[in-house]
């Protein structure tokens, strides 16, 4: 049986979520995408809070794909929270953003 890659995609743009889902389907890899539209949802998901408390339906992701510009808890806030967490800091994060400002992008690496 081919291993499955569980990916958590966090982006407030429904269009971007659709494009990412289509691209993932075309890779040929066996993936399971969980899509969320806000940073706080991602925190709740990882902490298995509220509606995300069933790990059989909401598994711990192998990878997080994150937009930086979202309302309220944005990508930078999420990255700071994740970095401070012993439980979640080892989950790799790929930034998926239309941000082109080098200073802003460097902030996401700190």
Backbone bond lengths (Angstrom), bond angles and torsions (degrees), N, CA, C in turn:
res aa  C-N    CA-C-N  psi(-1)  N-CA   C-N-CA  omega(-1)  CA-C   N-CA-C  phi
1 X - - - 1.452 - - 1.530 108.86 -
2 X 1.308 115.91 131.16 1.464 121.99 179.78 1.524 109.85 -71.36
3 X 1.347 117.29 134.35 1.463 119.15 178.71 1.526 111.36 -65.84
4 X 1.301 114.83 151.56 1.455 121.33 -179.42 1.519 109.52 -105.41
5 X 1.309 116.66 141.64 1.449 122.96 176.38 1.526 107.86 -103.73
6 X 1.341 116.68 118.02 1.460 121.36 178.17 1.518 108.37 -92.41
7 X 1.338 115.94 119.61 1.459 121.81 -176.47 1.525 108.99 -119.29
8 X 1.331 115.10 129.74 1.455 121.74 173.73 1.522 107.43 -101.61
9 X 1.329 116.88 118.28 1.462 122.38 -179.44 1.524 107.96 -109.15
10 X 1.347 116.01 123.69 1.463 121.39 -177.29 1.522 108.49 -120.95
11 X 1.332 115.87 109.70 1.461 121.27 -177.36 1.523 107.70 -157.96
12 X 1.320 117.35 134.57 1.463 120.34 -178.50 1.523 113.43 -83.49
13 X 1.330 117.70 0.07 1.465 121.30 178.81 1.527 110.26 -97.54
14 X 1.331 118.06 112.03 1.464 119.82 177.62 1.529 112.51 -58.09
15 X 1.322 116.29 -35.06 1.465 120.46 179.17 1.526 110.86 -63.56
16 X 1.339 116.91 -45.71 1.461 120.40 178.45 1.524 111.64 -62.11
17 X 1.328 116.43 -37.75 1.469 119.88 178.64 1.529 111.04 -63.77
18 X 1.323 116.54 -40.62 1.471 120.70 178.10 1.526 110.26 -64.83
19 X 1.334 116.66 -46.45 1.469 119.87 179.62 1.521 111.31 -60.87
20 X 1.331 117.43 -42.80 1.459 120.37 179.90 1.520 110.72 -64.63
21 X 1.315 116.80 -41.96 1.468 121.01 179.17 1.524 111.43 -61.71
22 X 1.322 116.62 -43.42 1.472 120.68 178.21 1.531 111.00 -63.82
23 X 1.320 116.23 -42.33 1.468 120.35 179.45 1.525 110.52 -63.85
24 X 1.319 117.21 -41.81 1.471 120.66 178.76 1.525 110.77 -62.83
25 X 1.324 116.91 -40.03 1.470 120.88 178.00 1.523 111.85 -61.31
26 X 1.319 116.84 -35.41 1.461 121.10 -176.34 1.524 113.61 -79.49
27 X 1.326 118.54 -8.87 1.469 120.42 -178.07 1.523 112.24 -71.75
28 X 1.314 116.98 -26.33 1.453 120.00 -175.47 1.524 112.81 87.40
29 X 1.337 117.14 -6.25 1.461 120.77 176.55 1.513 109.81 -81.24
30 X 1.302 115.54 149.90 1.457 119.80 175.95 1.531 107.07 -82.47
31 X 1.321 116.21 107.22 1.456 121.32 -178.52 1.520 110.45 -125.33
32 X 1.320 113.91 153.00 1.460 120.49 170.75 1.525 105.33 -124.95
33 X 1.328 115.84 116.64 1.460 121.09 -179.76 1.514 109.99 -97.09
34 X 1.299 114.70 134.83 1.453 121.79 166.95 1.519 104.09 -113.92
35 X 1.318 117.95 126.29 1.458 120.76 -177.91 1.527 110.12 -114.60
36 X 1.322 114.73 135.01 1.452 122.11 178.09 1.522 108.41 -131.64
37 X 1.328 116.63 158.87 1.463 119.57 -175.40 1.519 114.15 -113.83
38 X 1.337 118.39 8.47 1.465 119.76 -178.29 1.531 110.64 -153.62
39 X 1.331 114.17 150.61 1.456 120.27 179.55 1.521 113.01 -61.75
40 X 1.344 117.28 -40.00 1.469 119.32 179.30 1.518 111.02 -64.65
41 X 1.328 117.70 -36.28 1.470 120.10 175.27 1.525 110.18 -60.05
42 X 1.333 116.78 -40.75 1.463 120.49 -179.89 1.524 111.03 -64.11
43 X 1.322 116.81 -40.59 1.468 120.32 177.13 1.521 110.12 -63.40
44 X 1.329 116.84 -46.86 1.468 120.76 177.88 1.526 111.21 -60.07
45 X 1.324 116.33 -40.84 1.462 121.64 178.92 1.530 109.92 -59.74
46 X 1.324 116.48 -51.99 1.464 119.56 -177.44 1.525 112.11 -63.99
47 X 1.319 116.35 -36.28 1.468 120.35 179.03 1.523 112.49 -82.59
48 X 1.330 117.55 0.91 1.474 123.77 -179.38 1.527 111.49 55.06
49 X 1.327 116.06 44.69 1.464 121.77 179.29 1.520 111.24 -95.63
50 X 1.318 115.07 151.11 1.460 121.49 173.47 1.516 112.58 56.99
51 X 1.313 115.52 -128.58 1.462 120.87 -175.75 1.531 113.39 -65.40
52 X 1.345 117.27 -13.49 1.469 121.62 -177.38 1.524 113.00 -97.90
53 X 1.332 118.35 18.04 1.466 120.41 -173.80 1.527 114.73 -79.53
54 X 1.298 119.13 -4.34 1.467 122.27 179.55 1.533 109.34 -100.25
55 X 1.340 117.17 101.88 1.468 121.16 -176.67 1.529 112.78 -67.80
56 X 1.312 119.04 -18.05 1.466 118.88 175.21 1.528 110.74 -71.24
57 X 1.319 116.77 -31.12 1.474 121.55 177.10 1.520 112.36 -91.70
58 X 1.334 116.09 -29.94 1.462 122.42 -176.58 1.525 109.34 -128.12
59 X 1.332 116.72 75.03 1.468 120.20 -174.38 1.531 112.22 -70.23
60 X 1.319 114.85 157.21 1.457 119.98 174.63 1.525 107.40 -62.14
61 X 1.328 118.16 128.81 1.460 119.96 -176.66 1.528 112.64 -74.82
62 X 1.323 114.80 150.59 1.462 121.41 172.06 1.520 109.70 -84.01
63 X 1.316 116.36 -21.42 1.456 122.97 -174.56 1.519 109.18 -154.26
64 X 1.335 116.30 143.81 1.462 121.59 175.14 1.523 107.94 -117.56
65 X 1.324 116.44 130.68 1.458 122.57 173.72 1.521 105.29 -109.58
66 X 1.341 116.18 123.49 1.456 120.74 -166.77 1.517 112.61 -129.57
67 X 1.325 115.46 132.76 1.461 122.10 169.71 1.524 107.35 -85.40
68 X 1.318 117.54 145.13 1.465 120.81 179.95 1.517 112.86 -85.82
69 X 1.337 116.97 -36.92 1.459 120.41 -173.98 1.521 110.36 -99.67
70 X 1.336 114.51 99.92 1.457 122.08 176.37 1.527 107.25 -138.46
71 X 1.324 117.82 155.71 1.467 119.46 178.71 1.536 111.29 -70.13
72 X 1.316 115.29 158.73 1.466 124.14 178.10 1.526 111.29 58.81
73 X 1.314 118.91 -107.19 1.468 121.44 178.55 1.530 106.97 -81.08
74 X 1.339 115.82 99.57 1.463 119.20 -177.15 1.536 110.44 -85.80
75 X 1.305 115.75 -176.98 1.463 120.34 -177.84 1.516 113.07 -62.17
76 X 1.330 117.57 -36.81 1.460 120.95 178.39 1.523 111.15 -65.20
77 X 1.339 115.98 -42.64 1.466 120.46 177.79 1.526 110.26 -62.64
78 X 1.330 115.69 -43.10 1.462 119.50 178.75 1.526 110.88 -61.82
79 X 1.339 117.17 -44.47 1.465 120.62 179.84 1.522 111.75 -61.71
80 X 1.336 117.80 -39.73 1.467 121.17 177.78 1.526 110.19 -64.24
81 X 1.320 117.32 -43.13 1.472 121.46 178.04 1.525 110.30 -61.77
82 X 1.335 116.51 -46.84 1.461 121.58 -178.52 1.523 111.75 -62.50
83 X 1.324 116.11 -43.11 1.460 120.88 -178.59 1.535 111.01 -61.16
84 X 1.322 116.74 -35.67 1.461 121.69 -179.16 1.532 112.80 -79.18
85 X 1.299 117.29 -9.74 1.468 121.75 -175.71 1.520 111.76 -93.60
86 X 1.311 115.86 123.64 1.466 121.00 175.95 1.530 110.51 -65.57
87 X 1.313 116.98 -35.34 1.469 121.32 -176.20 1.527 114.10 -74.90
88 X 1.337 117.56 -31.28 1.458 119.78 -170.00 1.526 114.84 -117.41
89 X 1.308 117.73 -6.24 1.467 120.01 -175.32 1.523 113.39 -67.90
90 X 1.317 117.46 -17.59 1.472 119.46 -179.45 1.535 113.35 -87.29
91 X 1.328 117.76 -7.91 1.466 120.17 178.45 1.529 108.12 -75.06
92 X 1.331 118.27 121.65 1.466 120.14 -179.75 1.527 111.80 -64.04
93 X 1.338 114.84 144.55 1.464 121.54 179.14 1.523 108.55 -124.71
94 X 1.318 115.39 132.28 1.467 122.25 172.22 1.519 106.53 -110.35
95 X 1.331 115.83 128.39 1.455 120.65 178.02 1.527 108.30 -82.36
96 X 1.323 115.92 126.17 1.463 124.00 -179.82 1.523 105.38 -121.34
97 X 1.326 116.64 94.88 1.456 119.15 -172.40 1.517 111.10 -149.05
98 X 1.301 115.26 154.55 1.452 121.26 174.24 1.521 111.47 -86.20
99 X 1.310 116.98 3.58 1.460 122.75 -179.25 1.528 110.45 -64.78
100 X 1.326 117.22 128.67 1.469 120.47 -179.34 1.522 112.93 -119.89
101 X 1.315 117.90 -5.48 1.457 121.73 179.77 1.533 109.41 -71.31
102 X 1.341 118.76 117.00 1.472 121.44 -177.37 1.525 113.40 -58.57
103 X 1.331 117.99 -36.20 1.470 120.67 178.89 1.515 110.54 -64.04
104 X 1.313 116.89 -44.04 1.453 121.59 179.20 1.520 110.44 -64.72
105 X 1.311 117.25 -42.83 1.465 120.55 179.50 1.521 110.81 -64.69
106 X 1.322 118.15 -38.78 1.464 120.69 177.89 1.523 111.61 -63.91
107 X 1.350 117.24 -33.43 1.458 121.03 176.24 1.525 110.80 -57.55
108 X 1.311 117.13 -37.46 1.465 120.50 -176.96 1.524 111.85 -69.20
109 X 1.321 117.01 -18.45 1.468 120.59 -179.16 1.517 112.47 -86.89
110 X 1.314 117.68 -13.04 1.480 121.31 -177.79 1.487 113.17 -90.69
